[in-house]
Amino acid sequence: MTDTHNRLLGDRALAPETLMMGYGYDPFLSERSLKPPVFHTSTFVFRSAQDGKEFFELAYGLRQKHPNEEPGLIYSRINNPDLEMLEDRLAIWDQAEASLVFASGMAAISTTLWAYARPGTVIIHSGPVYGGTDFLLKKILPQFGVTSIGFLSEGGSKAMEEAVESACGKGPIAALYIETPANPTNGMVDLGRARKIVSGLHGPDANRPVIIVDNTMLGPIYQVPLAHGADLVVTSLTKYVGGHSDLIAGGCSGTAAMLEPIRGMRTILGTMCDPHTGWLVMRSLETLKLRMTAAAEGARKVAAFLNAHPKVASVWYLGFLPEGHPDPPVSSANARAQAPLSASK
Ligand SMILES: Cc1ncc(COP(=O)(O)O)c(C=O)c1O
């Protein structure tokens, strides 16, 4: 992001839907093109060998960043203007300090877990989770010495506490991985409670397990997990965020410090998003709120229709949260999160 542009837009002062039109882009650096070009390039040119040396040293963590220094462009597996703009914009929707974008939702999830799990550690996860995540947790990570222990989302805080208890003898808990609402049951997990449950683990708070939330089903318009205690939020951008069924991509948002090991892992695994897909996701972010609001309205009508249908026994819809559900949805710090669970007739 350029200084000129920061001054032009006053950083994040405007509403996200307004910022999506131009945030992080300076047309005067791109022949005054109103929209960012797709930077279809593998490699970037350095003004001098010294520049190249300095860019590489920073990218590979061999030296500290100078004050106000922006990482130089090197190679599109490491950074690319389209991806940097997209990441700045995704961070706005996720109310995060920073974001990273990936080749798919699974690339985001797996790179994030590779960055935080170690042999001998345990990952506690809600269940059900999306099938690919389930396979990763139960079939792939155990081959590398990482144990996964699940709890049922509908089991409320008690199920989560029991999972933590049973994990304690099995090794340090590296992460609490939560998919809420769950695909496909819509089961929800109380994120504030989850944060409290893991807070006392492993001594000082800095050592507690990282809380990762898959926000694909509601995010970022109807749920902002980072506002409720999550450390990292992962999203399959393929779904509502992409919104046109014409791309596969993923995102991970959080603090810059917590994203750093994930960024390093992404550089080496090569799980980043490509520039063309990144450009398409930027296009999608401009209409995200309009599309998700319309989709929610459509879902509300379909659920109401089914709920009134004599042949339908129960409807699992977030708007029909039953009275006394153990983990009601947390109210949002701002007005735009918030969506309830499901019910039977
Ligand atoms: C909740 C959830 N998380 C993650 C994924 C994986 O995303 P992708 O297909 O973009 O890899 C999916 C895909 O269906 C999903 O539903």
The ligand as an SDF file (V2000), in Angstrom:
LIG
                    3D

 16 16  0  0  0  0  0  0  0  0999 V2000
  -16.4730  -24.7880    6.1100 C   0  0  0  0  0  0  0  0  0  0  0  0
  -15.4830  -25.0530    5.0140 C   0  0  0  0  0  0  0  0  0  0  0  0
  -14.1710  -24.8490    5.2560 N   0  0  0  0  0  0  0  0  0  0  0  0
  -13.2420  -25.0730    4.3240 C   0  0  0  0  0  0  0  0  0  0  0  0
  -13.5870  -25.5370    3.0580 C   0  0  0  0  0  0  0  0  0  0  0  0
  -12.4940  -25.7890    2.0560 C   0  0  0  0  0  0  0  0  0  0  0  0
  -12.4730  -24.7710    1.1230 O   0  0  0  0  0  0  0  0  0  0  0  0
  -11.8960  -24.9450   -0.3740 P   0  0  0  0  0  0  0  0  0  0  0  0
  -12.8540  -25.8300   -1.1070 O   0  0  0  0  0  0  0  0  0  0  0  0
  -11.8460  -23.5460   -0.8890 O   0  0  0  0  0  0  0  0  0  0  0  0
  -10.5500  -25.5740   -0.2620 O   0  0  0  0  0  0  0  0  0  0  0  0
  -14.9340  -25.7580    2.7570 C   0  0  0  0  0  0  0  0  0  0  0  0
  -15.3160  -26.2480    1.4230 C   0  0  0  0  0  0  0  0  0  0  0  0
  -16.4310  -26.6680    1.1830 O   0  0  0  0  0  0  0  0  0  0  0  0
  -15.9050  -25.5090    3.7600 C   0  0  0  0  0  0  0  0  0  0  0  0
  -17.2070  -25.7250    3.5430 O   0  0  0  0  0  0  0  0  0  0  0  0
  1  2  1  0
  2  3  1  0
  2 15  2  0
  3  4  2  0
  4  5  1  0
  5  6  1  0
  5 12  2  0
  6  7  1  0
  7  8  1  0
  8  9  2  0
  8 10  1  0
  8 11  1  0
 12 13  1  0
 12 15  1  0
 13 14  2  0
 15 16  1  0
M  END
$$$$
